[in-house]
Amino acid sequence: MSTNLLLEELDIKTMPQIEVEKMLNVLLQAIVPNINSRPSYSIRILNVTGKSSNTFYRAEKQVEGKDWEPIAEFGTEQKDVLLKLEESEIATEETVRDWVLGKVEASYFDIAKNALQIFRDCSTELNGKVRPLFLANALKACNGTKGLPKLIKKKDRNGRFVYLDELRP
């Protein structure tokens, strides 16, 4: 007997409501599987603080009683971890400031640039040895005081901060 035939033969009006609900529940489970019941899994995040006060995290996943499997590891790092260079190899703050001032005079800021674009250009021209803090300080210094040019910091249409020469349209 097929499901369609079964529905045609039953007179639902004469059946008690509880029986109808049971029957419909069985039919629904056959038609629409419950995707939320299996497989079940748990996720946990472990953390540990090292001797240098850096915190490391490890995310793990366990599927239905199996062993915990690592998903990702991440943590905090010291400020200079990515710049493993001798101090003499890194561009000085004065060099970076001079680069920014030179770019203002060369109409580099006629078109709005975000900080990442500026940093990449500066790193390229200064051989990739620039501290981001030096560039941030140089951009902040261009505020129109002490004879320095004024760069405007505003948001673009994407909501990102960009720098633009005040004297440019």
C-alpha positions, 0 to 999 in steps of 0.5 A: 500500500503506497502512502498516497493510497493510505491517505485516500483510504483514511477518513481523517474527520472520524479519527481522534485528534491524537491519532491524526497527529501521530500519523502526520508526525510519522509522515513528516519524519519520512518526508522531512528528515530532522537535520538538527539531531545528528551528527552532534558535535561540541566545540571547546576553546582552551587557553594558556598564558605563557611565561612572556604573558602571551595568551594562546588559544586552541579551538577543538571539535568533537563529533559524537564521542570521537576524539577532539580534533584541533580546528585552529590555534591563535594567540597574542604576540609581542609588538616586534614579532614580525619585524625581526630586523636590526634597529639599524635596518629599520627606517627611522621615524624622521625618514618616514616623516620625510617620505610622507612630506615628500608625497604631499608635495608630489601630489600623492594625496590628491586622490584619497588613500587608506592607511594600508595603501600608504603603508604598502607604498611607503614600505615598497619605497623604503625597502619594506623596513617601516614600523607602522607606528612611525607612519601613523605618527607622520600622518598625524603630524600633518595637521596644518600646524608648525608649517606642515601641510594638512591632510584630511582624515575622513571616511570614504563610501566604504566606511574606511578612513582615508587621507586626502590633501586639504588643498585638493578638491 
